[in-house]
Amino acid sequence: MASEKEIKLSNDAKAIIDNPLYQKAYTDLRKELVDELLAADTIVISTPIYNFGPPAAAKAWFDMVARAGRTFAYEPTGPKGLIEGNKKVYLIVSSGGVPIDSPVDFCTPWFKQALNFLGITDIKVIDASQLNKSDENLKNAQQEVNSL
């Protein structure tokens, strides 16, 4: 039974979502993003910390590449990442004031968990945080990136 506060999709939004062309484009994009991820040897992710966590676009990307049967599987002992091999991830994290790996940084551990869930464990975090306080971390991050 619908409550008075239930949010309903407009007819226009429902028509778009139910459109087979939209559904095909969505499925094709997911496949393309997974194929791209699986083909990469090195992955560079540059992300800000927004309000203590990852931006919505990062979560949307992860939702697109987390595919049961392709990038992870459920086993009797729990989920297992299916992305194997020597994939290296460089995770460049910037923020205005939140220090990386501090109690209020929910972005860096989220990315690590999300990537580990897929089977990617070789993750190098490059700290470009607290840019409102000093340019020092940015300079250090630029040097680290240039040395790769």
N, C-alpha and C positions, 0 to 999 in steps of 0.2 A: 504494500500500500504506500503510495507516494505521500510524503509529508508536504506541508505547505512551504517548507524551506528547501525542498529538493531543487537542484539545479538541472534544468533540461537544456539539451542542445537545441539551438535554433534549427528551423527547417533547412536553412542554407548550410549550416555546419554539418548536419546529418547527411544532407545530399552529397556533400563533398566527401565525407568519410566513407559513405556507402558506395561511392562511385568506383567501379572496377578499374578505371584508369588510374585513380588515386592509389588504390590498393596495389596495383602493379608497380607504379612508380616507387611507392614506399618499400615494397619487397625488393625491387631491383636495387635501390639505394642501400638497403641493409646488406645485400649480397656483395655489392661493390665495396662497401666499407670493410666487411669481413675479409674479402679477398685481398684488399690492400694491406690490411693488418697482417694476414698470414704470409704475404709475400715479402714483407719488410724484414730486413736484418737488423736495422737500427730504427728506432722510433723516437722522435723528438716531440715532446709535449711541453708547450709553454702556456702557463695558466696563471691567472691572478687568483688571489684569495678574495672572494666577495663575501662580506658579512660572515667571516670565519670559515667558510666552506668553498667548495668548487662552484664555478659558474654553472648555470642551468645548461648551457651548451655542452659542457663536459659531461654532465650526467646524461644528456640526450645522446651524445656520441657513444657512451658506454652502453646505454640501453639498446642502441643499434647493433653493436658488435658482440654483445653477450648473447650468443645463440646456442641454445641447447643442441648438442649433437655436432656442432662445428667448433665452437670455442670453449665449451665446457660440457661436462656430462654429469648426471647424477648417478652415483654408485651407492652400494649399500652402506658404505662408511661416510657418505656425504658427497658434496660436489667435488669434481676434479677438473682442473684446467686442462684443456686439450692443446693449447699452444705450446709446443715443445721446441727445443732447439736453443740456440744461443742468441736469442733476441736481446738486444741491449736497449734500454729505455733511458733517455735523458729527460728528466722531469725538471723543468725550469719554473720555479715558483716565485711569483712576485706578490708583494703586499705593500700597503701604505704603512701599516703599523704593527701587524700581527707577525711575531717572530715565528720562523719555521720550526716545527716540532714542539711548539709551546703547548700548554694545556688548552689554548683557545684556537689552535690551528687544526681545523677539521678537514682541511683540503688535502694536505700532504698525506696523512694516513688513509684518507678515503681513496686517493689515487693508488697508493701502494696496495691496499686491500683489493681494489677493483682489478688491478693488473695481476696480482697474485691469484685471484679467483680464476682468471683465464689461463694461468700457468706461466705467466711472465714474472720472473723473480729478480732478474738482473737490472736493478733500477738505481740510477745515480741521480740524486737530488742536487740541483744547483740552486743555491739560495740567493734570490734577488729580493729579499724581504725588507720591510721597514724603510721603504724609500722616502717616506715623509720625514724620517729622522735624519737620514744621511744618504749620500750617494755611494758610500763605501761598498755596500753589498752589491750594488749594481756594477760598479767597476770590477769587483772581484768576480762576479758572475760573467761579465763580458770577457775577462781574461781566461776564465775556465772554459767558456765556450770556444774562444779562439784557439785554445790549446788542444782541442779535440781533433 
